[in-house]
Amino acid sequence: MVVLARRDTPRVLPGTLITLRRRCGKPTCRCARGAPHETPALSYSVGGRSKMLTLRPEEVKLVGAAVGRYRKAVEGLQAEAYAELERFVAGARARREGDK
């Protein structure tokens, strides 16, 4: 069994940082007359279902950086995979041309 080091901050996270805007329903609250309450959240998908996790203000910067690192890693992996695919397809075509 692989044991990972405990982290207090996430290294990479899939998802998107969003801002939830809502009215609390209290008739005397400022949101009833104007701007709704705003809460930062991480929106992510598990098993094809969307989930949201509300964040504390001090977590926003850390989560944003982890989401950015995840996106950069995925983009790099995707670029590498498509480069490999192009080489594989070119080789297959060359072999087929040689068989003719």
Summary of the structure (lengths in Angstrom):
residues: 100
radius of gyration: 22.7
end to end distance: 51.3
largest distance: 81.6
contacts: 202
relative contact order: 0.15
helix: 47%
strand: 23%
